[in-house]
Amino acid sequence: MGLFDKLLNKNNKTPSTEVSESSKSMKIDIRNDGFIIDGKKLEIPMHIDAFAAVLGKPRAVKFKTDKEDKEFLEEMHNEPVTKRVNYAWDDLGLMCYTLNGKVVNTFGICLNPKDFYIESDPKTLFGGTVTIMGDDWFEAVMMGVDKDVIRDLGIGDSILVTAEYTEPFVDDSERDKTSFTGLEIQLMDANDDDED
């Protein structure tokens, strides 16, 4: 879902524009200690089995990680990369990343079409309701820090929500909910702050 995925895209498939019917009644609330999906709490990091118990069995996409990518990812996440597997809930518009195939370190909500596709993207877009600390996700994200191609919002001391722009070079006054491809939830790194 992120910028790095775009750089690694080697296929010509068209990303989905179809909204998931299965997710239209779903509610996700991102909190300072994790997130709640239809009343069930999930956290980052958490084992993929806990996500599967709430969302159903996902489709797995394994990645071969060359030395340069491994070093980059280990520096970025401050943990070893042993077996990269991304998971997608195709019928919900949800996805997640792992660095060891088992523990989810980033959870993604695909909200709007993007201009590129990678194999681990879900086949539909999320159609339910997303809030951040009970407030509309868009209003909350717009209070985050603009970082050119993404906007970061720290929640509490540990959660970072990243929203990737569909078009980065637009004035904030012109942005709306269609201005973002989706949201990613991960632990806040010690280097992440809202003072950039």
N, CA, C and O of each residue as an XYZ file, in Angstrom:
784
protein
N       0.812     -1.186      0.000
C       0.000      0.000      0.000
C       0.856      1.250      0.000
O       0.394      2.302     -0.441
N       2.091      1.169      0.482
C       2.917      2.351      0.646
C       3.761      2.708     -0.559
O       3.737      2.030     -1.586
N       4.503      3.785     -0.409
C       5.370      4.294     -1.462
C       6.402      3.264     -1.892
O       6.695      3.144     -3.081
N       6.963      2.511     -0.932
C       7.979      1.517     -1.271
C       7.389      0.411     -2.129
O       8.074     -0.143     -2.989
N       6.116      0.085     -1.897
C       5.459     -0.910     -2.734
C       5.384     -0.432     -4.175
O       5.558     -1.214     -5.110
N       5.126      0.854     -4.348
C       5.033      1.415     -5.696
C       6.359      1.249     -6.424
O       6.382      0.918     -7.610
N       7.455      1.477     -5.722
C       8.774      1.348     -6.329
C       9.087     -0.090     -6.715
O       9.851     -0.333     -7.650
N       8.498     -1.046     -5.998
C       8.773     -2.455     -6.249
C       7.779     -3.097     -7.219
O       7.920     -4.273     -7.553
N       6.781     -2.345     -7.672
C       5.742     -2.898     -8.541
C       6.332     -3.343     -9.872
O       6.957     -2.552    -10.579
N       6.127     -4.621    -10.213
C       6.673     -5.153    -11.454
C       5.588     -5.747    -12.330
O       5.895     -6.481    -13.269
N       4.334     -5.452    -12.052
C       3.269     -5.972    -12.901
C       2.422     -4.817    -13.416
O       2.590     -3.674    -12.991
N       1.548     -5.113    -14.299
C       0.716     -4.076    -14.898
C      -0.747     -4.221    -14.523
O      -1.612     -3.693    -15.223
N      -1.047     -4.919    -13.443
C      -2.437     -5.092    -13.033
C      -3.018     -3.754    -12.592
O      -2.310     -2.885    -12.083
N      -4.293     -3.614    -12.795
C      -4.999     -2.408    -12.403
C      -5.475     -2.549    -10.967
O      -6.042     -3.581    -10.608
N      -5.257     -1.535    -10.136
C      -5.751     -1.619     -8.761
C      -7.280     -1.604     -8.743
O      -7.919     -1.114     -9.675
N      -7.850     -2.142     -7.679
C      -9.291     -2.241     -7.563
C      -9.940     -0.890     -7.326
O      -9.384     -0.023     -6.653
N     -11.116     -0.733     -7.889
C     -11.956      0.427     -7.603
C     -13.271     -0.032     -6.973
O     -14.125      0.789     -6.638
N     -13.427     -1.353     -6.813
C     -14.649     -1.928     -6.260
C     -14.628     -1.859     -4.735
O     -13.639     -2.223     -4.099
N     -15.725     -1.392     -4.164
C     -15.851     -1.322     -2.714
C     -16.414     -2.641     -2.200
O     -17.359     -3.189     -2.768
N     -15.832     -3.134     -1.138
C     -16.238     -4.395     -0.523
C     -17.645     -4.302      0.050
O     -17.925     -3.451      0.893
N     -18.521     -5.177     -0.411
C     -19.869     -5.274      0.159
C     -19.802     -5.847      1.568
O     -20.565     -5.442      2.445
N     -18.884     -6.795      1.786
C     -18.757     -7.469      3.081
C     -18.326     -6.529      4.201
O     -18.600     -6.791      5.372
N     -17.652     -5.435      3.847
C     -17.134     -4.538      4.884
C     -18.017     -3.314      5.121
O     -17.713     -2.516      6.008
N     -19.084     -3.142      4.370
C     -19.885     -1.914      4.480
C     -20.461     -1.673      5.865
O     -20.665     -0.523      6.252
N     -20.726     -2.723      6.616
C     -21.273     -2.538      7.968
C     -20.186     -2.543      9.045
O     -20.486     -2.363     10.225
N     -18.940     -2.745      8.654
C     -17.849     -2.815      9.629
C     -17.496     -1.438     10.182
O     -17.617     -0.418      9.503
N     -17.056     -1.445     11.436
C     -16.596     -0.213     12.092
C     -15.214     -0.465     12.662
O     -15.003     -1.427     13.401
N     -14.265      0.408     12.315
C     -12.900      0.342     12.846
C     -12.630      1.643     13.580
O     -12.780      2.722     13.007
N     -12.235      1.554     14.834
C     -11.845      2.734     15.605
C     -10.394      2.552     16.032
O     -10.063      1.627     16.774
N      -9.541      3.440     15.558
C      -8.118      3.404     15.893
C      -7.936      4.169     17.201
O      -8.345      5.323     17.326
N      -7.312      3.502     18.171
C      -7.145      4.064     19.516
C      -5.658      4.223     19.829
O      -4.807      3.817     19.037
N      -5.352      4.806     20.968
C      -3.951      4.994     21.359
C      -3.300      3.709     21.857
O      -2.101      3.695     22.137
N      -4.068      2.637     21.969
C      -3.504      1.361     22.416
C      -3.829      0.219     21.456
O      -3.745     -0.949     21.835
N      -4.198      0.543     20.226
C      -4.538     -0.464     19.231
C      -5.717     -0.004     18.407
O      -5.869      1.191     18.150
N      -6.555     -0.936     17.987
C      -7.749     -0.570     17.240
C      -8.823     -1.615     17.469
O      -8.542     -2.774     17.776
N     -10.064     -1.174     17.311
C     -11.214     -2.029     17.567
C     -11.966     -2.219     16.260
O     -12.358     -1.249     15.611
N     -12.165     -3.481     15.879
C     -12.935     -3.802     14.681
C     -14.202     -4.508     15.127
O     -14.151     -5.620     15.652
N     -15.335     -3.859     14.917
C     -16.633     -4.414     15.301
C     -16.621     -4.962     16.731
O     -17.095     -6.067     16.995
N     -16.069     -4.162     17.642
C     -16.071     -4.518     19.056
C     -14.950     -5.427     19.518
O     -14.847     -5.716     20.710
N     -14.102     -5.887     18.598
C     -12.989     -6.773     18.961
C     -11.678     -6.015     18.855
O     -11.372     -5.429     17.816
N     -10.901     -6.028     19.938
C      -9.660     -5.265     19.984
C      -8.496     -6.041     19.360
O      -8.304     -7.228     19.623
N      -7.730     -5.338     18.529
C      -6.491     -5.861     17.958
C      -5.384     -4.856     18.250
O      -5.648     -3.678     18.492
N      -4.157     -5.328     18.226
C      -3.011     -4.473     18.523
C      -1.915     -4.706     17.506
O      -1.939     -5.671     16.741
N      -0.964     -3.809     17.517
C       0.274     -3.952     16.747
C       1.390     -3.901     17.770
O       1.439     -2.935     18.530
N       2.277     -4.856     17.844
C       2.326     -6.110     17.095
C       1.378     -7.143     17.706
O       1.063     -7.099     18.896
N       0.934     -8.074     16.857
C       0.079     -9.171     17.302
C       0.196    -10.295     16.273
O       0.406    -10.036     15.089
N       0.060    -11.531     16.722
C       0.185    -12.692     15.847
C      -0.926    -12.693     14.794
O      -2.057    -12.302     15.084
N      -0.612    -13.124     13.593
C      -1.575    -13.165     12.492
C      -2.796    -14.017     12.845
O      -3.892    -13.749     12.354
N      -2.625    -15.026     13.680
C      -3.762    -15.869     14.063
C      -4.846    -15.076     14.790
O      -6.031    -15.373     14.640
N      -4.457    -14.073     15.573
C      -5.445    -13.234     16.269
C      -6.252    -12.423     15.257
O      -7.458    -12.247     15.426
N      -5.597    -11.931     14.211
C      -6.294    -11.201     13.153
C      -7.229    -12.130     12.387
O      -8.357    -11.757     12.067
N      -6.755    -13.343     12.094
C      -7.571    -14.313     11.360
C      -8.805    -14.721     12.169
O      -9.861    -14.989     11.595
N      -8.680    -14.767     13.481
C      -9.817    -15.119     14.330
C     -10.918    -14.061     14.240
O     -12.098    -14.384     14.380
N     -10.546    -12.814     14.011
C     -11.516    -11.718     13.913
C     -11.986    -11.503     12.478
O     -13.172    -11.264     12.247
N     -11.071    -11.585     11.509
C     -11.373    -11.196     10.126
C     -11.540    -12.360      9.158
O     -11.978    -12.166      8.024
N     -11.197    -13.558      9.594
C     -11.230    -14.707      8.701
C      -9.847    -14.960      8.120
O      -8.908    -14.200      8.354
N      -9.744    -16.036      7.365
C      -8.447    -16.430      6.817
C      -8.041    -15.489      5.681
O      -8.805    -15.295      4.736
N      -6.831    -14.900      5.767
C      -6.369    -14.005      4.709
C      -5.603    -14.754      3.620
O      -5.194    -15.900      3.804
N      -5.419    -14.092      2.502
C      -4.549    -14.596      1.439
C      -3.129    -14.147      1.775
O      -2.911    -12.988      2.127
N      -2.166    -15.060      1.669
C      -0.769    -14.753      1.996
C       0.042    -14.550      0.727
O      -0.120    -15.277     -0.253
N       0.921    -13.546      0.757
C       1.846    -13.281     -0.348
C       3.246    -13.206      0.247
O       3.549    -12.315      1.040
N       4.104    -14.166     -0.151
C       5.473    -14.210      0.366
C       6.388    -13.384     -0.522
O       6.204    -13.314     -1.737
N       7.389    -12.753      0.113
C       8.346    -11.923     -0.601
C       9.760    -12.453     -0.411
O      10.142    -12.847      0.690
N      10.516    -12.458     -1.471
C      11.948    -12.733     -1.376
C      12.599    -11.394     -1.056
O      12.351    -10.398     -1.735
N      13.419    -11.376     -0.035
C      14.021    -10.124      0.404
C      15.510    -10.155      0.134
O      16.247    -10.938      0.735
N      15.954     -9.286     -0.789
C      17.387     -9.248     -1.064
C      18.105     -8.502      0.056
O      17.464     -7.867      0.893
N      19.409     -8.579      0.071
C      20.223     -8.049      1.164
C      19.979     -6.559      1.391
O      19.851     -6.111      2.531
N      19.916     -5.800      0.306
C      19.729     -4.348      0.429
C      18.363     -4.020      1.042
O      18.271     -3.173      1.931
N      17.305     -4.685      0.571
C      15.975     -4.456      1.130
C      15.910     -4.891      2.587
O      15.292     -4.220      3.413
N      16.551     -6.020      2.903
C      16.566     -6.533      4.275
C      17.207     -5.513      5.216
O      16.671     -5.231      6.288
N      18.336     -4.968      4.821
C      19.021     -3.968      5.653
C      18.155     -2.730      5.834
O      18.057     -2.194      6.939
N      17.527     -2.273      4.756
C      16.662     -1.097      4.809
C      15.494     -1.336      5.767
O      15.214     -0.504      6.629
N      14.811     -2.479      5.610
C      13.655     -2.794      6.448
C      14.042     -2.974      7.918
O      13.316     -2.538      8.811
N      15.177     -3.611      8.163
C      15.619     -3.806      9.549
C      15.959     -2.478     10.205
O      15.687     -2.281     11.389
N      16.550     -1.571      9.449
C      16.853     -0.245     10.001
C      15.567      0.537     10.250
O      15.431      1.216     11.268
N      14.632      0.436      9.319
C      13.379      1.179      9.429
C      12.522      0.674     10.592
O      11.896      1.472     11.290
N      12.489     -0.645     10.805
C      11.605     -1.226     11.821
C      12.325     -1.632     13.105
O      11.676     -2.040     14.069
N      13.637     -1.531     13.134
C      14.413     -1.904     14.322
C      14.150     -3.336     14.779
O      14.100     -3.608     15.978
N      13.982     -4.251     13.823
C      13.832     -5.669     14.142
C      14.286     -6.503     12.948
O      14.308     -6.020     11.816
N      14.645     -7.753     13.207
C      15.155     -8.585     12.115
C      14.067     -8.974     11.112
O      12.910     -9.177     11.478
N      14.460     -9.073      9.853
C      13.575     -9.539      8.793
C      13.988    -10.973      8.481
O      15.105    -11.224      8.028
N      13.073    -11.913      8.728
C      13.404    -13.323      8.508
C      12.565    -13.964      7.410
O      13.062    -14.821      6.679
N      11.302    -13.563      7.282
C      10.410    -14.172      6.295
C       9.250    -13.206      6.042
O       8.228    -13.266      6.726
N       9.408    -12.329      5.074
C       8.366    -11.337      4.796
C       7.149    -11.989      4.154
O       7.234    -12.633      3.108
N       6.026    -11.801      4.812
C       4.750    -12.250      4.272
C       3.737    -11.137      4.518
O       3.577    -10.674      5.647
N       3.056    -10.713      3.456
C       1.947     -9.782      3.595
C       0.661    -10.588      3.471
O       0.611    -11.598      2.770
N      -0.368    -10.128      4.155
C      -1.655    -10.809      4.131
C      -2.724     -9.835      3.673
O      -2.678     -8.652      4.012
N      -3.694    -10.330      2.897
C      -4.800     -9.494      2.420
C      -6.128    -10.195      2.679
O      -6.275    -11.392      2.433
N      -7.077     -9.437      3.172
C      -8.456     -9.892      3.272
C      -9.158     -9.283      2.065
O      -9.705     -8.182      2.129
N      -9.127    -10.028      0.967
C      -9.593     -9.521     -0.320
C     -11.032     -9.034     -0.289
O     -11.367     -8.045     -0.942
N     -11.888     -9.720      0.464
C     -13.303     -9.363      0.493
C     -13.621     -8.261      1.506
O     -14.786     -7.895      1.664
N     -12.602     -7.722      2.198
C     -12.819     -6.672      3.198
C     -12.068     -5.378      2.891
O     -12.381     -4.341      3.475
N     -11.087     -5.413      1.991
C     -10.283     -4.223      1.724
C      -9.276     -3.941      2.824
O      -8.909     -2.789      3.059
N      -8.826     -5.003      3.504
C      -7.875     -4.869      4.615
C      -6.625     -5.687      4.318
O      -6.667     -6.646      3.547
N      -5.516     -5.300      4.934
C      -4.254     -6.001      4.707
C      -3.315     -5.796      5.886
O      -3.576     -4.973      6.764
N      -2.216     -6.553      5.900
C      -1.198     -6.336      6.922
C       0.159     -6.809      6.421
O       0.253     -7.597      5.480
N       1.204     -6.315      7.068
C       2.580     -6.669      6.753
C       3.188     -7.408      7.931
O       2.877     -7.113      9.085
N       4.058     -8.373      7.638
C       4.860     -9.025      8.669
C       6.310     -9.060      8.196
O       6.581     -9.046      6.995
N       7.226     -9.106      9.141
C       8.645     -9.237      8.810
C       9.143    -10.658      9.071
O      10.242    -11.032      8.660
N       8.307    -11.445      9.767
C       8.706    -12.827     10.072
C       7.628    -13.842      9.691
O       7.736    -15.021     10.027
N       6.598    -13.387      8.994
C       5.531    -14.273      8.554
C       4.452    -14.535      9.580
O       3.428    -15.141      9.263
N       4.667    -14.087     10.810
C       3.733    -14.423     11.887
C       3.217    -13.232     12.668
O       2.045    -13.209     13.044
N       4.057    -12.246     12.922
C       3.678    -11.123     13.773
C       3.398     -9.900     12.899
O       4.264     -9.439     12.155
N       2.184     -9.389     13.005
C       1.763     -8.231     12.213
C       2.423     -6.986     12.787
O       2.277     -6.680     13.970
N       3.153     -6.270     11.930
C       3.766     -5.023     12.391
C       3.115     -3.782     11.775
O       3.339     -2.669     12.251
N       2.310     -3.961     10.721
C       1.572     -2.853     10.114
C       0.238     -3.391      9.613
O       0.184     -4.443      8.976
N      -0.834     -2.667      9.903
C      -2.172     -3.042      9.455
C      -2.691     -1.952      8.539
O      -2.587     -0.770      8.865
N      -3.252     -2.332      7.387
C      -3.694     -1.349      6.408
C      -5.172     -1.432      6.084
O      -5.763     -2.511      6.032
N      -5.752     -0.257      5.869
C      -7.152     -0.117      5.468
C      -7.143      0.579      4.111
O      -6.738      1.738      4.017
N      -7.579     -0.102      3.071
C      -7.562      0.448      1.709
C      -8.874      1.176      1.463
O      -9.933      0.550      1.414
N      -8.809      2.498      1.308
C     -10.018      3.321      1.240
C     -10.372      3.810     -0.161
O     -11.551      3.911     -0.503
N      -9.368      4.112     -0.965
C      -9.597      4.686     -2.293
C      -8.632      4.081     -3.293
O      -7.559      3.608     -2.918
N      -9.009      4.093     -4.569
C      -8.108      3.543     -5.589
C      -6.778      4.285     -5.614
O      -6.698      5.464     -5.269
N      -5.738      3.569     -6.030
C      -4.426      4.173     -6.226
C      -3.986      3.898     -7.651
O      -4.653      3.163     -8.380
N      -2.893      4.470     -8.042
C      -2.487      4.369     -9.445
C      -1.509      3.239     -9.725
O      -0.925      3.184    -10.807
N      -1.321      2.337     -8.766
C      -0.441      1.188     -8.966
C      -0.996      0.018     -8.171
O      -1.829      0.205     -7.285
N      -0.545     -1.171     -8.481
C      -1.038     -2.386     -7.842
C       0.136     -3.277     -7.478
O       1.082     -3.414     -8.253
N       0.077     -3.884     -6.297
C       1.021     -4.944     -5.951
C       0.214     -6.171     -5.565
O      -0.949     -6.065     -5.178
N       0.831     -7.315     -5.671
C       0.143     -8.588     -5.488
C      -0.510     -8.730     -4.113
O      -1.520     -9.422     -3.984
N       0.049     -8.090     -3.091
C      -0.521     -8.243     -1.745
C      -1.633     -7.245     -1.438
O      -2.156     -7.236     -0.324
N      -2.003     -6.406     -2.401
C      -3.149     -5.514     -2.188
C      -4.437     -6.331     -2.146
O      -4.567     -7.310     -2.881
N      -5.398     -5.943     -1.289
C      -6.693     -6.617     -1.325
C      -7.406     -6.331     -2.648
O      -7.131     -5.327     -3.306
N      -8.312     -7.211     -3.024
C      -8.987     -7.089     -4.317
C     -10.170     -6.141     -4.280
O     -10.781     -5.877     -5.316
N     -10.508     -5.620     -3.099
C     -11.574     -4.620     -2.966
C     -11.103     -3.522     -2.022
O     -10.059     -3.642     -1.381
N     -11.877     -2.462     -1.946
C     -11.619     -1.353     -1.030
C     -12.525     -1.484      0.189
O     -13.640     -1.995      0.086
N     -12.048     -1.025      1.336
C     -12.842     -1.062      2.565
C     -14.034     -0.119      2.409
O     -13.874      1.015      1.957
N     -15.220     -0.581      2.778
C     -16.425      0.227      2.605
C     -17.095      0.631      3.900
O     -18.155      1.256      3.879
N     -16.492      0.285      5.028
C     -17.105      0.581      6.320
C     -16.724      1.950      6.859
O     -16.294      2.834      6.118
N     -16.893      2.104      8.162
C     -16.629      3.360      8.855
C     -15.307      3.267      9.608
O     -15.045      2.287     10.305
N     -14.476      4.301      9.458
C     -13.207      4.373     10.188
C     -13.205      5.644     11.015
O     -13.496      6.731     10.516
N     -12.868      5.486     12.300
C     -12.696      6.639     13.182
C     -11.343      6.525     13.874
O     -10.756      5.446     13.955
N     -10.869      7.649     14.365
C      -9.634      7.696     15.143
C      -9.981      8.340     16.481
O     -10.338      9.517     16.539
N      -9.875      7.570     17.538
C     -10.255      8.008     18.881
C     -11.704      8.505     18.882
O     -12.043      9.468     19.570
N     -12.549      7.832     18.101
C     -13.971      8.150     18.040
C     -14.346      9.255     17.066
O     -15.530      9.480     16.817
N     -13.349      9.955     16.504
C     -13.620     11.055     15.572
C     -13.417     10.594     14.138
O     -12.701      9.626     13.884
N     -14.048     11.291     13.207
C     -13.901     10.993     11.783
C     -12.426     10.908     11.407
O     -11.650     11.796     11.758
N     -12.025      9.842     10.692
C     -10.613      9.617     10.358
C     -10.021     10.765      9.553
O      -8.869     11.138      9.779
N     -10.767     11.326      8.633
C     -10.233     12.383      7.775
C      -9.874     13.622      8.592
O      -8.791     14.185      8.435
N     -10.782     14.039      9.456
C     -10.521     15.218     10.295
C      -9.288     14.990     11.177
O      -8.461     15.887     11.342
N      -9.172     13.785     11.741
C      -8.023     13.477     12.595
C      -6.727     13.473     11.798
O      -5.738     14.072     12.222
N      -6.720     12.805     10.645
C      -5.504     12.723      9.818
C      -5.043     14.107      9.373
O      -3.842     14.366      9.302
N      -5.973     14.984      9.076
C      -5.595     16.329      8.624
C      -4.906     17.132      9.734
O      -4.294     18.162      9.451
N      -4.995     16.684     10.976
C      -4.265     17.330     12.069
C      -2.843     16.781     12.180
O      -2.047     17.289     12.969
N      -2.517     15.753     11.399
C      -1.191     15.151     11.415
C      -0.174     15.987     10.655
O      -0.464     17.097     10.210
N       1.020     15.433     10.517
C       2.146     16.140      9.907
C       2.257     15.770      8.426
O       2.320     14.593      8.069
N       2.278     16.793      7.576
C       2.452     16.596      6.133
C       3.910     16.257      5.864
O       4.810     17.016      6.224
N       4.138     15.102      5.221
C       5.499     14.669      4.887
C       5.618     14.436      3.382
O       6.177     13.428      2.950
N       5.102     15.346      2.601
C       5.139     15.371      1.137
C       4.260     14.316      0.466
O       3.303     14.688     -0.211
N       4.534     13.029      0.619
C       3.722     12.005     -0.043
C       2.796     11.281      0.932
O       1.925     10.518      0.514
N       2.984     11.517      2.218
C       2.146     10.916      3.255
C       1.841     11.963      4.322
O       2.439     13.039      4.354
N       0.907     11.622      5.180
C       0.616     12.433      6.360
C       0.643     11.488      7.543
O      -0.026     10.454      7.522
N       1.405     11.824      8.575
C       1.551     11.007      9.776
C       0.813     11.634     10.944
O       0.864     12.846     11.153
N       0.124     10.787     11.702
C      -0.573     11.229     12.902
C      -0.198     10.308     14.052
O      -0.513      9.118     14.030
N       0.472     10.858     15.053
C       0.781     10.094     16.258
C      -0.421     10.103     17.182
O      -1.051     11.139     17.392
N      -0.735      8.934     17.734
C      -1.850      8.821     18.677
C      -1.277      8.283     19.978
O      -0.774      7.161     20.029
N      -1.356      9.079     21.012
C      -0.757      8.683     22.281
C       0.749      8.562     22.129
O       1.361      9.266     21.325
N       1.336      7.667     22.904
C       2.784      7.489     22.881
C       3.247      6.359     21.981
O       4.450      6.170     21.800
N       2.301      5.591     21.404
C       2.775      4.394     20.725
C       2.233      4.122     19.324
O       2.846      3.350     18.586
N       1.123      4.715     18.931
C       0.510      4.381     17.636
C       0.767      5.489     16.614
O       0.624      6.677     16.904
N       1.148      5.063     15.414
C       1.337      5.984     14.298
C       0.375      5.583     13.190
O       0.352      4.430     12.760
N      -0.417      6.542     12.733
C      -1.299      6.333     11.587
C      -0.694      7.104     10.420
O      -0.446      8.306     10.508
N      -0.463      6.379      9.320
C       0.082      6.998      8.114
C      -0.984      6.946      7.033
O      -1.580      5.898      6.784
N      -1.221      8.084      6.396
C      -2.180      8.168      5.296
C      -1.412      8.614      4.055
O      -0.757      9.656      4.062
N      -1.498      7.811      2.984
C      -0.781      8.133      1.754
C      -1.686      8.936      0.825
O      -2.837      8.572      0.585
N      -1.140     10.036      0.308
C      -1.906     10.891     -0.592
C      -2.140     10.210     -1.939
O      -1.276      9.487     -2.435
N      -3.304     10.445     -2.524
C      -3.522     10.040     -3.910
C      -2.779     11.003     -4.827
O      -2.258     10.603     -5.868
N      -2.734     12.269     -4.437
C      -2.008     13.301     -5.183
C      -1.309     14.193     -4.159
O      -1.969     14.976     -3.476
N       0.025     14.087     -4.042
C       0.710     14.820     -2.972
C       0.752     16.337     -3.149
O       0.846     17.060     -2.157
N       0.685     16.830     -4.365
C       0.908     18.254     -4.595
C      -0.395     19.027     -4.728
O      -0.647     19.699     -5.728
N      -1.220     18.908     -3.682
C      -2.498     19.592     -3.618
C      -2.526     20.375     -2.313
O      -2.043     19.899     -1.286
N      -3.086     21.564     -2.356
C      -3.224     22.367     -1.152
C      -4.183     21.676     -0.179
O      -5.187     21.105     -0.604
N      -3.884     21.724      1.112
C      -4.723     21.071      2.118
C      -6.183     21.523      2.050
O      -7.088     20.739      2.339
N      -6.417     22.780      1.669
C      -7.795     23.287      1.606
C      -8.615     22.566      0.532
O      -9.845     22.630      0.552
N      -7.954     21.887     -0.397
C      -8.639     21.164     -1.472
C      -8.784     19.669     -1.183
O      -9.381     18.941     -1.977
N      -8.248     19.211     -0.064
C      -8.290     17.783      0.240
C      -9.645     17.371      0.816
O     -10.311     18.144      1.504
N     -10.033     16.120      0.509
C     -11.197     15.491      1.112
C     -10.869     14.011      1.311
O      -9.712     13.615      1.171
N     -11.860     13.196      1.634
C     -11.596     11.787      1.925
C     -11.037     11.029      0.727
O     -10.382     10.001      0.905
N     -11.276     11.504     -0.470
C     -10.731     10.824     -1.652
C      -9.271     11.192     -1.901
O      -8.658     10.678     -2.837
N      -8.713     12.063     -1.086
C      -7.320     12.497     -1.240
C      -6.313     11.499     -0.686
O      -5.106     11.706     -0.813
N      -6.795     10.410     -0.066
C      -5.912      9.420      0.548
C      -6.266      8.023      0.055
O      -7.443      7.676     -0.044
N      -5.244      7.217     -0.257
C      -5.493      5.847     -0.703
C      -5.916      4.953      0.460
O      -6.698      4.021      0.271
N      -5.413      5.224      1.642
C      -5.761      4.410      2.798
C      -4.971      4.803      4.023
O      -4.244      5.796      4.028
N      -5.129      4.004      5.061
C      -4.471      4.247      6.342
C      -3.652      3.031      6.722
O      -4.068      1.895      6.493
N      -2.491      3.270      7.301
C      -1.669      2.199      7.867
C      -1.458      2.488      9.337
O      -1.186      3.623      9.726
N      -1.585      1.450     10.151
C      -1.441      1.564     11.598
C      -0.206      0.763     11.995
O      -0.070     -0.407     11.639
N       0.685      1.403     12.731
C       1.902      0.727     13.182
C       2.365      1.335     14.495
O       1.839      2.357     14.936
N       3.343      0.709     15.112
C       3.929      1.290     16.313
C       4.746      2.512     15.941
O       5.385      2.551     14.889
N       4.720      3.493     16.801
C       5.501      4.691     16.581
C       6.959      4.396     16.899
O       7.280      3.848     17.953
N       7.823      4.762     15.989
C       9.263      4.632     16.170
C       9.733      5.820     17.011
O       9.110      6.882     17.004
N      10.824      5.633     17.726
C      11.382      6.734     18.520
C      11.727      7.925     17.634
O      11.778      9.051     18.129
N      11.965      7.715     16.343
C      12.291      8.806     15.422
C      11.056      9.504     14.879
O      11.177     10.565     14.266
N       9.871      8.941     15.084
C       8.630      9.565     14.616
C       8.205     10.611     15.623
O       8.091     10.337     16.817
N       7.975     11.801     15.130
C       7.401     12.833     15.999
C       6.608     13.791     15.150
O       6.689     13.762     13.922
N       5.858     14.620     15.788
C       5.000     15.576     15.093
C       5.650     16.943     14.958
O       4.963     17.923     14.672
N       6.948     17.027     15.157
C       7.639     18.306     15.095
C       8.364     18.523     13.797
O       9.041     19.541     13.653
N       8.259     17.600     12.815
C       9.019     17.710     11.549
C       8.654     18.927     10.770
O       9.202     19.158      9.692
